[in-house]
Amino acid sequence: MAVNSTYMITFGIVFIVVAVQMAYSIKCWECRSDSDPKCADPFDNSTLSITDCRQVESKEHLPGVRATMCRKIRQKVHGEWRYFRSCAFMGEPGIGGDERFCVMRSGTYNIFMEYCTCNSKDGCNSAPQFAPKQWSLAILTVLSIMLYRLF
């Protein structure tokens, strides 16, 4: 029984280290539709390389803050749609943590903006709508229950 619990503890530690590493090392698409029409929806990443957000320089006005999410902005200004995809430094994924939803704003002079953030997987800012990361929560729950029963 001691051998099994040692394997479970080792597996748990390795899994947590990998999950934390994945959470802090996301890769995102970076482009602007005003300079590259393939950046618009439907998104065509065939000529783009994905950017490791750990390599993105921190912002001067946000000292010490690192990019931990991906962002997609869809903007309509005077009837023209523009798309921006990049690493994101602040905010939370989706609305209330649900990446399927984006923040939408409209203003005067025919201006509309949709702001989407995600951290569920590398390149998550490619899709028109993001998918939530629920598998990792389920695995952590099962692992916690198994470790709890061992002790």
Backbone torsions as a table, in degrees:
resi	resn	phi	psi	omega
1	MET	NA	-34.9	-179.7
2	ALA	-64.6	-34.5	179.2
3	VAL	-66.3	-43.4	178.8
4	ASN	-62.0	-43.1	-179.4
5	SER	-67.8	-34.0	176.5
6	THR	-64.2	-43.3	177.4
7	TYR	-62.5	-42.3	-179.4
8	MET	-64.7	-42.7	179.1
9	ILE	-65.1	-43.9	177.9
10	THR	-60.9	-45.8	178.2
11	PHE	-59.8	-43.9	-179.6
12	GLY	-61.1	-44.3	179.5
13	ILE	-65.1	-44.8	178.8
14	VAL	-61.8	-43.6	-179.7
15	PHE	-61.8	-45.0	-179.2
16	ILE	-63.4	-42.1	178.5
17	VAL	-62.0	-43.9	179.3
18	VAL	-65.8	-42.3	-179.8
19	ALA	-63.3	-42.5	178.4
20	VAL	-65.3	-42.3	178.9
21	GLN	-61.4	-42.2	179.1
22	MET	-63.9	-38.0	-177.3
23	ALA	-66.9	-31.0	-176.8
24	TYR	-101.8	7.0	-179.7
25	SER	-136.3	65.7	-178.8
26	ILE	-88.4	149.8	176.4
27	LYS	-114.7	136.3	-175.2
28	CYS	-131.8	157.1	172.9
29	TRP	-79.2	139.5	177.6
30	GLU	-128.5	117.3	178.8
31	CYS	-167.2	169.5	176.6
32	ARG	-136.8	132.5	-177.7
33	SER	-70.9	-19.9	178.1
34	ASP	-72.4	-20.2	175.7
35	SER	-111.3	-16.6	178.1
36	ASP	-142.5	103.4	-177.8
37	PRO	-59.2	-21.2	179.2
38	LYS	-70.4	-11.4	179.2
39	CYS	-75.7	-19.9	-179.8
40	ALA	-71.7	169.7	173.6
41	ASP	-86.0	137.8	-3.3
42	PRO	-69.3	134.8	-173.9
43	PHE	-73.0	133.4	178.2
44	ASP	-122.0	102.0	-178.0
45	ASN	-94.6	16.5	-174.8
46	SER	-63.9	-23.8	-179.0
47	THR	-112.0	5.7	-179.0
48	LEU	-106.0	152.2	170.5
49	SER	-106.9	145.7	-177.9
50	ILE	-78.7	145.8	-175.8
51	THR	-103.9	129.6	173.8
52	ASP	-78.5	116.0	-174.7
53	CYS	-65.5	-18.6	174.6
54	ARG	-66.1	-24.7	-177.6
55	GLN	-88.1	-9.9	-178.9
56	VAL	-75.6	132.3	-179.9
57	GLU	-64.2	143.2	177.5
58	SER	-69.9	157.2	-178.0
59	LYS	-83.1	140.9	-178.2
60	GLU	-59.7	-37.0	-178.5
61	HIS	-84.6	-0.8	177.1
62	LEU	-129.0	66.5	-176.2
63	PRO	-62.0	131.6	177.8
64	GLY	81.8	-5.3	-179.4
65	VAL	-91.3	129.2	179.8
66	ARG	-105.7	154.7	176.6
67	ALA	-75.0	124.3	-178.2
68	THR	-125.8	3.6	-178.6
69	MET	-142.6	170.7	172.0
70	CYS	-105.8	156.6	-178.0
71	ARG	-137.8	145.1	171.7
72	LYS	-134.9	127.6	177.1
73	ILE	-117.5	128.7	175.1
74	ARG	-115.5	124.5	-170.5
75	GLN	-134.1	135.1	175.9
76	LYS	-117.9	116.3	-179.9
77	VAL	-124.3	118.2	-179.7
78	HIS	52.0	43.0	175.6
79	GLY	84.0	-3.2	-178.6
80	GLU	-106.8	127.0	179.0
81	TRP	-85.6	137.5	176.8
82	ARG	-131.6	145.7	-179.5
83	TYR	-127.3	138.3	178.2
84	PHE	-132.5	129.2	177.8
85	ARG	-126.4	134.9	-177.3
86	SER	-167.7	176.7	170.7
87	CYS	-75.5	147.3	-178.8
88	ALA	-115.9	139.8	-176.5
89	PHE	-99.8	-28.6	-174.9
90	MET	-135.9	165.1	178.0
91	GLY	106.1	-168.6	176.8
92	GLU	-131.3	154.9	178.9
93	PRO	-63.0	127.8	176.1
94	GLY	61.9	-149.2	175.8
95	ILE	-113.5	119.8	-177.2
96	GLY	62.6	27.9	-179.9
97	GLY	86.3	-4.1	179.9
98	ASP	-96.0	106.6	-174.7
99	GLU	-69.8	-7.9	178.6
100	ARG	-73.2	-13.6	-176.0
101	PHE	-116.6	145.2	-178.9
102	CYS	-122.1	156.6	175.7
103	VAL	-80.1	129.5	179.9
104	MET	-120.2	137.3	179.1
105	ARG	-136.6	145.3	173.6
106	SER	-133.7	154.1	-178.0
107	GLY	-140.3	-170.0	178.8
108	THR	-75.6	168.6	177.7
109	TYR	61.0	37.6	173.5
110	ASN	59.3	48.8	178.7
111	ILE	-114.7	132.6	178.6
112	PHE	-137.9	142.1	178.4
113	MET	-141.0	136.3	174.4
114	GLU	-122.0	123.8	-174.4
115	TYR	-119.0	114.6	-176.7
116	CYS	-119.1	135.2	175.5
117	THR	-127.6	150.1	-178.5
118	CYS	-153.9	160.0	172.2
119	ASN	-149.5	23.0	-175.0
120	SER	-75.9	-27.9	-180.0
121	LYS	-165.8	162.1	176.2
122	ASP	-60.2	137.2	178.7
123	GLY	73.0	19.0	-176.5
124	CYS	-66.6	-12.2	178.5
125	ASN	-89.1	22.1	178.2
126	SER	-92.8	-31.9	-172.9
127	ALA	-84.4	152.1	174.7
128	PRO	-61.5	-29.1	179.4
129	GLN	-137.1	134.6	-175.0
130	PHE	-85.6	154.8	178.5
131	ALA	-105.1	139.8	-178.6
132	PRO	-73.9	155.0	178.7
133	LYS	-98.7	91.6	-177.9
134	GLN	-106.0	-20.7	-177.4
135	TRP	-64.5	-37.4	-177.9
136	SER	-69.1	-36.5	176.9
137	LEU	-64.4	-41.6	179.0
138	ALA	-64.6	-42.5	179.6
139	ILE	-65.3	-43.6	178.3
140	LEU	-62.7	-37.4	178.5
141	THR	-64.4	-48.1	179.6
142	VAL	-62.4	-43.8	179.6
143	LEU	-62.3	-41.5	178.7
144	SER	-62.2	-43.4	179.0
145	ILE	-62.6	-42.7	-179.7
146	MET	-64.6	-43.2	179.3
147	LEU	-67.1	-38.0	178.3
148	TYR	-61.5	-40.8	-178.7
149	ARG	-69.5	-27.2	179.5
150	LEU	-71.4	-29.2	-176.6
151	PHE	-110.4	NA	NA
